[in-house]
C-alpha cells in the first residue's frame, strides 16, 4: 500500500493484466463455443430443412447446409480463441506486431480453418451418402446432424486458435492446401483437367477458379506468417544455446526467413494471376517459388546448424525426389506435368512440416539443457 503523498504505482497496460489462460479454461471455453455453435446450427437448419426430407448430400442436402454452417462456426470461433491466446506468455509477441500484420494473419488463418471445416463436413456427408444409398432424413434429424457438424467445427477451431504455434501452423498449412486442391479437383466441371496441369483449375472456364485461386492466395499468406513464428523459434533456440554454453554456430535467420516470405509472396501472386489471364507471369511466379524453396532447402544446414543429420539427409533426399520427378516429366516423358507438380507440392509441404518439427524439437532439447545448467 502506498504511503500518503506518494505517487500511486503506474497501472500496467490492460493487456498485461489479463491472466494467463489455463488448459482447463481453454478446454471449457472451447466446449462452450461448441455448444453455442450447436444451438445456432440447429436453429438455422430447422429453417433450411423445414417442410422437406433432404438427402445426406447433393441437391441442397444435409451435407451442403452442414458444410456451410460448420465453415461459418469455425470462421467465427478461431479469431476469438486466437486473440485470447495473446495472454499466454509464449504468444504475447503476437500482440506486438503491426496492426495490419495481425489482421492479415488472423483473417488468413480463420479462412483456412473455416475452409478445412467446410471441406471435411462436405466430404463426410458425400461418403455417408454412398454408404446409405437413397437415405433421406426428416427435418429434425437433418438439423441434429447439422448441429453436430457446427459444434465439432467450432470446438476444433477454438482449440486450434488457442494453441497455435509454428508446428501447428505448418500442419494447418499442409491440411488446408491439400484439402483445397483436392476439393478443386473433384468439383471441377472438366473431368480431363489432369491431362493439362494443376494451374488450369484456376482458369475461369473450369468451374472452380475462385476456390483454387483463393486456396493459393491464403496458403501464401500462411507461409509468410509461418516465417514470423519461425523467427520466434530460431531466436529462442539461439538464446537457450548461449545460456547452456553450447558451442554451436548461431542461426542465420534473415536469409532463411527471406526465403519463406518470398515463397509466400510468390504463391500469393500465382493465385492472383490465373493461368488464363497471363500464363507467362503465372508460370514465372510458380517457377520462382520453386527456386526459392530449393535455395532454402540447400542452405538450411548452414543457416540453421545443430539440427539432426537425419533431417538434413531427408531434405536432400526430398530434393532428389523432386529432381527425379522433373526428369520423369521432361525430358523422359514418363508422365505429364500434373504428376510432376503433385510430387513437387508434396515435397514442399513435407519439408516444411519436417523443418518446423525439427526446430521445435531442438528448442525443447536446449531448453532442458539450459534449465539443467
GUVO-935805 format. One record per residue: residue number from 1; residue in three letters; y, z, x of N, C-alpha, C in turn. Coordinates in steps of 0.2 Angstrom, whole numbers, plus 2048, in hexadecimal, padded with zeros to 3 digits. Each point is the difference from the previous one (the first is absolute). Last residue first. Example, Ala and Ser with C-alpha at 12.3 -4.5 7.8 and 13.67 -1.06 7.14 Angstrom:
2
   num   residu   nc2   nc3   nc1   cac2   cac3   cac1   cc2   cc3   cc1
     2      Ser   7F5   823   840    806    801    804   805   803   7FC
     1      Ala   7E4   800   802    806    800    7FC   806   800   804
% end
This chain:
373
   num   residu   nc2   nc3   nc1   cac2   cac3   cac1   cc2   cc3   cc1
   373      Unk   77B   7AD   86C    803    801    807   806   805   800
   372      Unk   7F4   7F9   7EC    7FB    804    804   803   801   807
   371      Unk   80C   7F2   7F0    7FF    807    7FD   7FC   805   805
   370      Unk   802   7E9   805    806    803    801   800   807   7FD
   369      Unk   7ED   7F3   7FD    801    802    807   806   803   802
   368      Unk   7FC   7F8   7EA    7FC    805    801   800   803   808
   367      Unk   80C   7ED   7F9    803    806    7FD   7FC   806   801
   366      Unk   7F9   7EB   808    804    803    804   804   806   7FD
   365      Unk   7F0   7F4   7F3    7FD    802    806   805   804   804
   364      Unk   808   7F5   7ED    7FC    806    7FE   7FD   803   806
   363      Unk   80B   7EB   803    804    805    7FF   7FD   807   7FE
   362      Unk   7F2   7ED   803    803    802    806   805   806   7FF
   361      Unk   7F7   7F6   7ED    7FB    804    803   803   802   807
   360      Unk   80D   7F1   7F4    800    807    7FD   7FB   804   803
   359      Unk   801   7EA   808    806    804    802   800   807   7FD
   358      Unk   7EF   7F2   7FA    7FF    802    807   806   804   802
   357      Unk   800   7F6   7EA    7FB    805    801   800   803   807
   356      Unk   80E   7ED   7FC    803    806    7FD   7FB   806   800
   355      Unk   7F8   7EB   808    805    803    804   803   806   7FD
   354      Unk   7F0   7F5   7F4    7FD    803    806   805   803   804
   353      Unk   807   7F3   7ED    7FD    806    7FE   7FD   804   806
   352      Unk   809   7EB   805    805    805    7FE   7FE   806   7FD
   351      Unk   7F1   7EF   805    803    803    806   805   805   7FE
   350      Unk   7F5   7F4   7EF    7FC    804    803   803   804   806
   349      Unk   80C   7EF   7F5    800    806    7FC   7FB   805   803
   348      Unk   802   7EB   80A    807    803    800   7FF   807   7FD
   347      Unk   7ED   7F2   7FF    801    802    807   807   804   800
   346      Unk   7FB   7F5   7EC    7FB    805    801   801   804   807
   345      Unk   80C   7EC   7FB    803    805    7FC   7FB   807   801
   344      Unk   7F9   7EC   80B    806    802    803   802   806   7FC
   343      Unk   7EE   7F5   7F6    7FE    804    806   806   803   804
   342      Unk   804   7F2   7EE    7FD    806    7FD   7FE   804   806
   341      Unk   809   7EB   804    805    804    7FF   7FD   807   7FD
   340      Unk   7F1   7EE   805    803    803    806   806   805   7FF
   339      Unk   7F5   7F5   7EE    7FB    805    803   803   802   806
   338      Unk   80D   7F0   7F5    7FF    806    7FC   7FC   805   803
   337      Unk   802   7EA   809    805    804    802   800   807   7FC
   336      Unk   7E9   7F3   803    807    7FE    7FF   805   805   802
   335      Unk   7E7   7FC   80D    803    801    7F9   807   7FF   7FF
   334      Unk   7F5   7F8   813    7FA    803    7FD   801   802   7F9
   333      Unk   80D   7F4   813    800    7FE    7F9   7FA   803   7FC
   332      Unk   80A   800   818    7F9    7FF    7FE   7FF   7FE   7F9
   331      Unk   815   806   80E    7FE    7F9    7FF   7F9   7FF   7FD
   330      Unk   80B   810   7F5    802    7FA    804   7FF   802   807
   329      Unk   7F6   80E   7F0    803    7FB    7FB   803   7FA   804
   328      Unk   7F4   810   80C    7FC    7FE    7FB   803   7FB   7FB
   327      Unk   80D   80B   810    7FC    7FB    803   7FB   7FD   7FB
   326      Unk   80C   813   7FA    805    7FB    800   7FC   7F9   803
   325      Unk   7F4   815   7FF    801    7FD    7F9   805   7FA   800
   324      Unk   7FD   80B   815    7FA    7FD    7FE   801   7FD   7F9
   323      Unk   810   80E   807    800    7FA    804   7FB   7FC   7FE
   322      Unk   800   815   7F7    805    7FC    7FD   801   7F9   804
   321      Unk   7F1   810   808    7FE    7FE    7FA   805   7FB   7FC
   320      Unk   806   80C   814    7FB    7FA    801   7FD   7FD   7FA
   319      Unk   80E   813   7FE    804    7FA    802   7FC   7FA   802
   318      Unk   7F5   814   7FB    803    7FE    7FA   805   7F9   801
   317      Unk   7F7   80C   812    7FA    7FD    7FD   803   7FD   7F9
   316      Unk   80F   80D   80D    7FE    7F9    803   7FB   7FD   7FD
   315      Unk   804   815   7F8    806    7FC    7FF   7FF   7F9   803
   314      Unk   7F0   811   804    800    7FD    7F9   806   7FC   7FE
   313      Unk   800   80B   815    7FB    7FB    800   7FF   7FD   7F9
   312      Unk   80F   812   802    803    7FA    803   7FB   7FA   800
   311      Unk   7F8   815   7F7    805    7FD    7FC   803   7F9   803
   310      Unk   7F1   80E   80D    7FD    7FC    7FA   805   7FD   7FC
   309      Unk   807   80E   811    7FF    7F9    802   7FC   7FC   7FB
   308      Unk   812   814   7F9    7F9    7FF    802   7FF   7F8   803
   307      Unk   818   80A   802    7FC    800    7FB   7F9   7FE   802
   306      Unk   813   802   80F    7FD    806    7FE   7FB   800   7FA
   305      Unk   817   7F0   804    7FA    802    804   7FD   807   7FE
   304      Unk   811   7EC   7F6    7FD    807    7FE   7FA   802   804
   303      Unk   80C   7EC   806    805    804    7FC   7FE   807   7FE
   302      Unk   7F1   7F1   80C    805    802    804   806   804   7FC
   301      Unk   7ED   7F8   7F4    7FD    805    806   806   802   805
   300      Unk   805   7F0   7EE    7FF    807    7FE   7FD   804   805
   299      Unk   804   7E7   800    805    805    804   7FF   807   7FE
   298      Unk   7F4   7EE   7F5    7FF    7FF    807   803   806   804
   297      Unk   804   7FE   7E9    7F9    802    801   7FF   800   808
   296      Unk   815   7F9   7F8    7FF    807    7FE   7F9   802   803
   295      Unk   805   7E9   800    803    804    806   7FF   807   7FF
   294      Unk   7F7   7F3   7EF    7FD    7FF    806   803   804   806
   293      Unk   80B   7FF   7EB    7FA    805    800   7FC   7FF   806
   292      Unk   812   7F2   7FE    803    806    800   7FA   805   800
   291      Unk   7FB   7EA   7FB    802    801    808   802   807   801
   290      Unk   7FC   7FA   7EA    7FA    800    804   801   801   807
   289      Unk   812   7FC   7F2    7FE    807    7FF   7F9   801   804
   288      Unk   80A   7EB   800    804    805    804   7FD   807   7FF
   287      Unk   7F7   7EF   7F3    7FE    7FF    807   803   805   804
   286      Unk   808   7FF   7EA    7F9    802    800   7FD   800   807
   285      Unk   815   7F7   7FC    800    807    7FF   7F9   803   801
   284      Unk   802   7E8   800    803    803    806   801   808   800
   283      Unk   7F9   7F3   7ED    7FA    801    805   803   803   807
   282      Unk   80F   7FD   7EE    7FB    805    7FE   7FB   800   805
   281      Unk   811   7F0   803    803    807    801   7FA   805   7FE
   280      Unk   7FB   7EA   7FC    801    801    807   802   807   802
   279      Unk   7FE   7F9   7E9    7F9    801    804   802   801   807
   278      Unk   80E   803   7EA    801    7FE    806   7FA   801   805
   277      Unk   7FE   802   7E8    808    7FF    800   802   7FE   807
   276      Unk   7E9   804   7FA    802    7FA    7FC   808   800   800
   275      Unk   7F5   812   80A    7FE    7FA    804   802   7FA   7FC
   274      Unk   80E   817   7FE    7F9    7FE    7FE   7FF   7F9   804
   273      Unk   810   815   805    800    7F9    801   7F9   7FD   7FF
   272      Unk   804   817   7FE    806    7FD    7FD   801   7F9   801
   271      Unk   7ED   80B   80A    800    801    7F9   806   7FD   7FC
   270      Unk   7FF   801   818    7FB    7FB    7FD   7FF   801   7F9
   269      Unk   80F   80E   80A    803    7FA    800   7FB   7FB   7FE
   268      Unk   7F9   816   803    805    800    7FA   802   7F8   7FF
   267      Unk   7F3   805   813    7FC    7FF    7FA   804   800   7FA
   266      Unk   80B   803   814    7FD    7F9    800   7FC   800   7FA
   265      Unk   809   815   805    805    7FB    7FE   7FD   7F9   7FF
   264      Unk   7F1   811   808    802    801    7F9   806   7FB   7FE
   263      Unk   7F9   7FF   816    7FB    7FE    7FC   802   801   7F9
   262      Unk   80F   809   80F    800    7F8    800   7FA   7FE   7FC
   261      Unk   801   817   804    805    7FE    7FB   801   7F8   800
   260      Unk   7F0   808   80F    7FE    802    7F9   805   7FE   7FB
   259      Unk   805   7FD   817    7FB    7FC    7FE   7FE   801   7F9
   258      Unk   80F   80F   80A    803    7F9    7FF   7FB   7FB   7FD
   257      Unk   7F8   815   807    803    800    7F9   804   7FA   7FF
   256      Unk   7F6   802   815    7FB    800    7FB   803   800   7F9
   255      Unk   80F   801   813    7FD    7FA    7FF   7FA   7FF   7FB
   254      Unk   80B   816   803    804    7FB    7FE   7FD   7F9   7FF
   253      Unk   7F5   814   809    800    7FF    7F9   804   7FA   7FE
   252      Unk   7F2   80A   814    806    7FB    800   801   7FE   7F9
   251      Unk   7F4   817   80C    7FF    7FA    7FC   807   7FC   800
   250      Unk   7F8   810   815    803    800    7F9   7FF   7FA   7FD
   249      Unk   7EE   809   812    806    7FC    800   803   801   7F9
   248      Unk   7F1   813   809    7FF    7FA    7FD   807   7FC   800
   247      Unk   7F5   818   807    803    7FB    805   7FF   7F9   7FD
   246      Unk   803   819   7F4    7FB    7FB    801   804   7FA   804
   245      Unk   807   817   7F7    800    7FE    807   7FB   7FB   802
   244      Unk   808   80A   7EA    7F9    802    803   7FF   7FE   807
   243      Unk   815   7FB   7F5    7FF    807    800   7F9   802   802
   242      Unk   805   7E9   7FF    804    803    805   7FF   808   800
   241      Unk   7F5   7F3   7F0    7FD    7FF    807   804   803   805
   240      Unk   808   801   7EA    7FA    804    801   7FD   7FF   807
   239      Unk   812   7F2   7F9    802    807    801   7FA   805   801
   238      Unk   7FC   7E9   7FC    803    801    807   802   807   801
   237      Unk   7F7   7FA   7EB    7FB    7FF    805   803   802   807
   236      Unk   80E   7FE   7EE    7FD    807    7FF   7FA   7FF   806
   235      Unk   80C   7ED   7FD    805    805    803   7FC   807   800
   234      Unk   7F5   7EE   7F5    800    7FF    807   805   805   804
   233      Unk   7FE   800   7E8    7FA    802    803   800   800   808
   232      Unk   813   7F8   7F3    7FF    808    7FF   7FA   802   804
   231      Unk   803   7E9   7FE    805    803    804   800   807   801
   230      Unk   7F3   7F5   7F0    7FD    7FF    807   805   803   805
   229      Unk   807   7FE   7EA    7FB    805    800   7FD   800   807
   228      Unk   80F   7EF   7FC    803    806    800   7FC   806   800
   227      Unk   7F7   7EB   7FE    803    800    807   804   807   800
   226      Unk   7F6   7F9   7EC    7FB    803    804   803   801   807
   225      Unk   80D   7F4   7F0    800    808    7FF   7FB   803   804
   224      Unk   800   7E9   801    806    802    803   801   808   7FF
   223      Unk   7EE   7F6   7F5    7FF    7FF    807   806   803   804
   222      Unk   803   7FE   7E9    7FB    805    801   7FF   800   808
   221      Unk   80C   7EE   7F7    804    806    800   7FC   806   802
   220      Unk   7F4   7EC   7FD    804    800    806   805   806   801
   219      Unk   7F2   7FD   7ED    7FC    802    806   804   800   806
   218      Unk   80A   7F8   7EC    7FF    808    800   7FC   802   806
   217      Unk   803   7E9   7FD    807    803    801   7FF   808   801
   216      Unk   7ED   7F3   7FA    802    7FF    807   806   803   802
   215      Unk   7F9   800   7E9    7FB    804    804   802   800   808
   214      Unk   80C   7F3   7F0    802    807    800   7FB   804   804
   213      Unk   7FA   7E9   7FE    806    801    804   803   807   800
   212      Unk   7EE   7FB   7F2    7FE    7FF    807   806   801   804
   211      Unk   803   801   7E9    7FC    806    802   7FE   7FF   807
   210      Unk   80D   7EF   7F6    803    806    801   7FC   806   802
   209      Unk   7F6   7EA   7FD    805    800    805   803   807   801
   208      Unk   7ED   7F6   7F2    801    807    802   805   801   806
   207      Unk   7FB   7EA   7F5    7FF    805    7FA   801   807   803
   206      Unk   802   7E9   80B    7F9    803    800   7FF   806   7FB
   205      Unk   814   7F2   806    7FB    7FD    7FB   7F9   803   800
   204      Unk   813   807   80E    802    801    7F9   7FB   7FD   7FC
   203      Unk   7F9   80A   818    803    7FA    7FD   801   801   7F9
   202      Unk   7F4   80F   80F    807    802    7FF   804   7FA   7FD
   201      Unk   7EA   7FF   806    800    804    7FB   807   802   7FE
   200      Unk   7FA   7F2   813    801    7FD    7F9   800   805   7FA
   199      Unk   7FC   807   817    807    7FF    7FE   801   7FD   7FA
   198      Unk   7EA   803   80B    803    805    7FC   807   7FF   7FD
   197      Unk   7F1   7EA   804    802    806    804   802   806   7FC
   196      Unk   7F2   7EB   7FA    806    7FE    804   801   806   805
   195      Unk   7EE   800   7F1    7FF    7FA    804   806   7FE   804
   194      Unk   7FF   812   7F0    7FD    802    806   7FF   7FA   805
   193      Unk   807   7FF   7E8    806    802    805   7FD   801   807
   192      Unk   7F6   7F8   7EA    7FE    7FD    806   806   802   806
   191      Unk   800   807   7E8    7FA    802    803   7FE   7FE   807
   190      Unk   818   804   7F1    7FC    7FB    804   7FA   803   804
   189      Unk   80F   80D   7F3    7FE    7FB    7FB   7FD   7FA   804
   188      Unk   800   81B   807    804    7FA    801   7FD   7FB   7FB
   187      Unk   7F8   817   804    804    7FE    7FA   804   7FA   801
   186      Unk   7F2   80A   811    7FC    7FF    7FA   804   7FF   7F9
   185      Unk   80A   802   816    7FB    7FB    801   7FC   7FF   7F9
   184      Unk   811   811   802    803    7F9    800   7FB   7FB   800
   183      Unk   7F9   816   803    802    7FF    7F9   803   7F9   800
   182      Unk   7FA   807   815    7FA    7FF    7FC   802   7FE   7F9
   181      Unk   812   806   80E    7FD    7FA    802   7FA   7FE   7FC
   180      Unk   809   816   7FE    804    7FB    7FD   7FE   7F9   802
   179      Unk   7F3   812   808    800    800    7F9   805   7FA   7FD
   178      Unk   801   805   817    7F9    7FD    7FF   7FF   7FF   7F8
   177      Unk   814   80A   808    800    7F9    802   7F9   7FD   7FE
   176      Unk   802   817   7FC    805    7FC    7FC   800   7F9   802
   175      Unk   7F3   80F   80D    7FD    800    7F9   805   7FB   7FC
   174      Unk   807   805   816    7F9    7FC    800   7FE   7FF   7F9
   173      Unk   812   80E   803    802    7F9    801   7FA   7FC   800
   172      Unk   7FD   817   7FE    803    7FD    7FA   802   7F9   801
   171      Unk   7F7   80B   812    7FB    7FF    7FB   803   7FD   7FA
   170      Unk   80F   807   810    7FC    7FA    803   7FB   7FE   7FB
   169      Unk   80C   814   7FC    804    7FA    7FF   7FD   7F9   802
   168      Unk   7F6   816   804    800    7FE    7F9   804   7FA   7FE
   167      Unk   801   808   816    7F9    7FE    7FF   7FF   7FE   7F8
   166      Unk   815   808   808    7FF    7FA    802   7F9   7FD   7FF
   165      Unk   809   811   7EE    801    800    807   7FE   7F9   803
   164      Unk   803   80F   7E7    800    7FA    803   802   801   808
   163      Unk   7FB   80E   7EB    7FD    801    807   800   7FA   804
   162      Unk   80A   802   7E9    801    807    803   7FD   801   807
   161      Unk   7FE   7EC   7F3    807    801    802   801   806   803
   160      Unk   7EA   7FB   7F8    802    7FC    805   807   801   803
   159      Unk   7F8   80C   7ED    7FD    802    806   802   7FC   806
   158      Unk   807   7F8   7EB    804    807    802   7FD   802   806
   157      Unk   7F5   7EE   7F7    807    7FE    803   804   806   802
   156      Unk   7EB   803   7F4    7FF    7FD    807   807   7FF   803
   155      Unk   801   807   7EA    7FD    806    805   7FF   7FD   807
   154      Unk   807   7F1   7EF    805    804    801   7FE   806   805
   153      Unk   7EF   7F0   7F8    805    7FD    805   806   805   802
   152      Unk   7EF   807   7F1    7FE    800    807   805   7FC   804
   151      Unk   806   803   7E9    7FF    806    804   7FD   800   807
   150      Unk   801   7EC   7F2    807    803    802   800   806   804
   149      Unk   7EC   7F8   7F7    802    7FB    805   807   803   803
   148      Unk   7F7   80A   7ED    7FC    802    806   803   7FC   806
   147      Unk   808   7FB   7EB    803    806    802   7FD   802   806
   146      Unk   7F7   7ED   7F6    807    7FF    803   803   806   803
   145      Unk   7EC   802   7F4    7FF    7FD    806   806   7FE   804
   144      Unk   802   809   7EA    7FD    805    804   7FF   7FD   807
   143      Unk   806   7F1   7EF    806    804    802   7FE   806   805
   142      Unk   7EF   7F2   7F5    804    7FC    805   806   804   803
   141      Unk   7F4   80B   7EF    7FC    7FF    806   803   7FC   805
   140      Unk   80A   801   7EB    800    807    803   7FC   800   807
   139      Unk   801   7EC   7F2    807    802    802   800   806   805
   138      Unk   7E9   7F3   7FE    805    802    7FB   806   802   804
   137      Unk   7EF   7EF   80B    801    807    7FF   805   801   7FB
   136      Unk   7EC   7ED   80A    807    801    7FE   801   807   7FE
   135      Unk   7ED   7EF   80E    802    806    7FE   808   800   7FE
   134      Unk   7F2   7EE   80A    801    800    7F9   802   806   7FD
   133      Unk   7F4   802   817    802    7F9    7FD   801   801   7F9
   132      Unk   7FF   810   815    7FF    801    7F8   803   7FA   7FD
   131      Unk   800   7FF   817    7FA    805    7FF   7FF   801   7F9
   130      Unk   813   7F3   806    7F9    7FC    802   7FA   805   7FF
   129      Unk   815   80A   7FD    7FF    7FB    7FB   7FA   7FC   801
   128      Unk   807   80F   810    7FD    804    7FA   7FF   7FB   7FB
   127      Unk   80B   7F8   813    7F9    801    801   7FD   804   7FA
   126      Unk   817   7FC   7FE    7FC    7F9    801   7F9   801   801
   125      Unk   80E   813   801    7FE    7FE    7F9   7FD   7F9   800
   124      Unk   807   808   815    7FB    805    7FD   7FE   7FE   7F9
   123      Unk   812   7F5   80B    7F9    7FD    802   7FB   805   7FD
   122      Unk   816   806   7FB    7FE    7F9    7FD   7FA   7FE   802
   121      Unk   808   814   80A    7FE    801    7F8   7FE   7F9   7FD
   120      Unk   807   800   817    7FA    804    7FF   7FE   800   7F9
   119      Unk   815   7F6   805    7FA    7FC    802   7F9   803   7FF
   118      Unk   815   80D   7FC    7FF    7FA    7FB   7FA   7FC   802
   117      Unk   805   811   80F    7FE    803    7FA   7FF   7FA   7FB
   116      Unk   809   7FA   814    7FA    801    801   7FD   803   7FA
   115      Unk   816   7FB   800    7FC    7FA    800   7F9   802   801
   114      Unk   810   811   801    7FF    7FE    7F9   7FC   7FA   800
   113      Unk   805   808   815    7FB    805    7FD   7FF   7FE   7F9
   112      Unk   810   7F4   80C    7F9    7FF    803   7FB   804   7FC
   111      Unk   817   803   7FB    7FD    7F9    7FE   7F9   7FF   802
   110      Unk   80B   813   809    7FF    801    7F8   7FD   7F9   7FD
   109      Unk   807   7FF   817    7FA    804    7FF   7FE   801   7F9
   108      Unk   814   7F5   804    7FB    7FC    803   7F9   804   7FF
   107      Unk   814   80B   7FB    7FF    7FB    7FB   7FA   7FC   802
   106      Unk   807   810   80F    7FE    803    7FA   7FE   7FB   7FB
   105      Unk   80B   7F9   814    7F9    803    801   7FD   802   7FA
   104      Unk   816   7FA   7FE    7FC    7FA    801   7F9   802   802
   103      Unk   810   811   7FE    7FF    7FD    7F9   7FB   7FA   801
   102      Unk   807   80B   814    7FC    805    7FB   7FE   7FC   7FA
   101      Unk   80E   7F5   80F    7F9    800    802   7FC   805   7FC
   100      Unk   817   7FF   7FB    7FD    7FA    7FF   7F9   7FF   802
    99      Unk   80D   814   805    7FE    7FF    7F9   7FD   7FA   7FF
    98      Unk   7FD   80A   818    806    7FD    7FC   7FD   7FF   7F9
    97      Unk   7F4   813   80D    801    7F9    801   805   7FE   7FC
    96      Unk   7F7   816   800    805    7FF    805   802   7F9   801
    95      Unk   7EE   809   7F3    806    801    7FC   806   7FF   805
    94      Unk   7EA   7FF   808    800    7FB    7FB   807   800   7FD
    93      Unk   7F8   811   80E    803    7FB    804   802   7FA   7FB
    92      Unk   7F3   813   7FA    807    800    7FF   804   7FB   803
    91      Unk   7E7   805   800    803    7FA    7FD   807   801   7FF
    90      Unk   7F2   811   809    7FE    7FA    804   803   7FA   7FD
    89      Unk   804   815   7F6    803    800    806   7FE   7FA   804
    88      Unk   802   801   7E5    7FB    801    805   803   7FF   807
    87      Unk   80C   7FA   7EC    800    807    802   7FB   803   805
    86      Unk   801   7E9   7F7    805    801    805   801   808   802
    85      Unk   7F2   7F7   7EE    7FD    801    806   805   801   806
    84      Unk   806   7FA   7E9    7FF    807    801   7FD   802   807
    83      Unk   803   7E9   7FA    807    804    801   7FF   807   801
    82      Unk   7ED   7F3   7FB    802    7FE    806   807   804   802
    81      Unk   7F7   802   7EA    7FC    804    805   802   7FE   807
    80      Unk   80A   7F4   7EF    802    807    7FF   7FC   804   805
    79      Unk   7FC   7E9   7FF    807    802    803   801   807   800
    78      Unk   7EC   7F8   7F6    800    800    807   807   802   803
    77      Unk   7FB   7FD   7E8    7FD    806    803   801   800   808
    76      Unk   806   7ED   7F2    804    806    7FE   7FE   806   804
    75      Unk   7F3   7EC   802    807    7FF    802   805   805   7FF
    74      Unk   7EA   802   7F8    800    801    807   807   7FE   803
    73      Unk   7FC   7FD   7E9    800    807    801   800   801   808
    72      Unk   800   7EA   7F8    807    803    7FE   7FF   808   802
    71      Unk   7ED   7F3   802    804    7FE    805   807   803   7FF
    70      Unk   7EF   804   7F0    7FF    803    806   805   7FE   806
    69      Unk   802   7F6   7EB    801    807    7FF   7FF   803   807
    68      Unk   7FA   7EA   7FE    807    800    800   802   808   800
    67      Unk   7E9   7FB   7FF    803    7FE    806   807   801   801
    66      Unk   7F5   803   7EB    7FF    806    805   803   7FE   807
    65      Unk   801   7EF   7EF    804    806    7FF   7FF   805   805
    64      Unk   7F1   7EF   802    807    7FD    801   805   806   7FF
    63      Unk   7E9   804   7FB    802    7FF    808   807   7FE   801
    62      Unk   7F7   801   7EA    802    807    802   802   7FF   808
    61      Unk   804   7EA   7F3    7FB    805    7FF   802   807   803
    60      Unk   809   7E7   7FD    804    806    7FF   7FB   806   7FF
    59      Unk   7F6   7EC   807    803    7FF    7F9   804   807   7FE
    58      Unk   7F0   805   814    802    7FA    7FD   803   800   7F9
    57      Unk   7F0   814   807    805    7FC    804   801   7F9   7FD
    56      Unk   7F4   812   7F4    802    803    806   804   7FD   805
    55      Unk   802   7FB   7E6    7FB    800    804   802   804   807
    54      Unk   80A   805   7E7    801    7FC    806   7F9   800   804
    53      Unk   809   803   7E6    7FA    803    804   800   7FC   806
    52      Unk   815   807   7ED    7FB    7FB    803   7FB   803   804
    51      Unk   814   80B   7F5    7FD    7FB    7FC   7FC   7FB   802
    50      Unk   80E   80D   812    800    802    7F9   7FE   7FA   7FC
    49      Unk   803   803   818    7FA    7FF    7FD   7FF   801   7F9
    48      Unk   814   805   80D    7FE    7F9    802   7FA   7FE   7FD
    47      Unk   809   816   7FC    804    7FB    7FD   7FD   7F9   802
    46      Unk   7F5   812   809    7FF    800    7F9   805   7FB   7FC
    45      Unk   802   803   818    7FA    7FC    7FE   7FF   800   7F8
    44      Unk   812   80D   80A    801    7F9    800   7FA   7FC   7FE
    43      Unk   7FD   817   801    805    7FE    7FB   802   7F9   800
    42      Unk   7F2   809   811    7FC    800    7F9   805   7FE   7FA
    41      Unk   809   802   816    7FB    7FA    800   7FD   800   7F9
    40      Unk   80D   812   805    804    7FB    7FF   7FC   7F9   7FF
    39      Unk   7F5   814   806    803    801    7F9   804   7FA   7FE
    38      Unk   7F6   801   816    7FB    7FF    7FB   803   800   7F9
    37      Unk   80E   805   812    7FF    7F9    800   7FA   7FF   7FB
    36      Unk   805   816   804    806    7FD    7FD   7FF   7F9   7FF
    35      Unk   7F0   80B   80C    7FF    802    7F9   806   7FD   7FC
    34      Unk   800   7FD   818    7FA    7FD    7FC   800   801   7F9
    33      Unk   80F   80D   80D    802    7F9    7FF   7FB   7FB   7FD
    32      Unk   7FA   816   805    805    800    7FB   803   7F9   7FE
    31      Unk   7F2   804   813    7FC    800    7FA   804   800   7FA
    30      Unk   80A   800   815    7FD    7FA    7FF   7FC   800   7F9
    29      Unk   80B   814   807    804    7FB    7FE   7FD   7F9   7FF
    28      Unk   7F3   811   809    802    802    7F9   805   7FB   7FD
    27      Unk   7F9   7FE   816    7FA    7FF    7FC   802   801   7F9
    26      Unk   810   806   810    7FF    7F8    800   7FB   7FE   7FB
    25      Unk   802   817   805    806    7FE    7FC   7FF   7F8   7FF
    24      Unk   7F1   80B   80E    7FE    801    7F9   806   7FE   7FC
    23      Unk   802   7FD   817    7FB    7FC    7FD   7FF   801   7F9
    22      Unk   818   806   808    7F9    802    802   7FB   7FB   7FD
    21      Unk   81B   7FE   807    7FB    7FF    7FB   7F9   802   802
    20      Unk   819   809   809    7FB    7FC    801   7FA   7FF   7FB
    19      Unk   819   807   7F9    7FA    803    804   7FC   7FA   801
    18      Unk   81B   7FF   7FE    7FA    7FE    7FC   7FA   803   804
    17      Unk   816   801   80A    7FE    805    7FC   7F9   7FF   7FC
    16      Unk   80C   7F0   80D    7FC    804    804   7FD   806   7FC
    15      Unk   80E   7EF   7F6    7FA    7FD    802   7FC   805   804
    14      Unk   816   805   7FA    7FB    801    7FB   7FA   7FE   802
    13      Unk   810   808   813    800    7FB    7FB   7FA   801   7FB
    12      Unk   80A   816   80B    7FD    7FA    803   7FF   7FB   7FA
    11      Unk   813   813   803    7FA    7FF    7FC   7FD   7F9   803
    10      Unk   80E   813   80D    801    7F9    7FE   7F9   7FF   7FC
     9      Unk   809   819   802    7FC    7FB    804   801   7F9   7FC
     8      Unk   814   811   7FE    7F9    7FF    7FD   7FD   7FB   804
     7      Unk   814   80F   80B    7FF    7FA    7FC   7F8   7FF   7FE
     6      Unk   80D   818   802    7FC    7FB    804   7FF   7FA   7FC
     5      Unk   809   814   7F7    805    7FC    804   7FD   7FB   804
     4      Unk   7F1   813   7F9    806    7FE    7FC   805   7FD   805
     3      Unk   7E6   7FD   806    805    806    7FF   806   7FD   7FC
     2      Unk   7E7   7F6   7FC    806    7FF    804   805   807   7FF
     1      Unk   7E4   7FE   7FE    806    800    7FC   806   800   804
% end
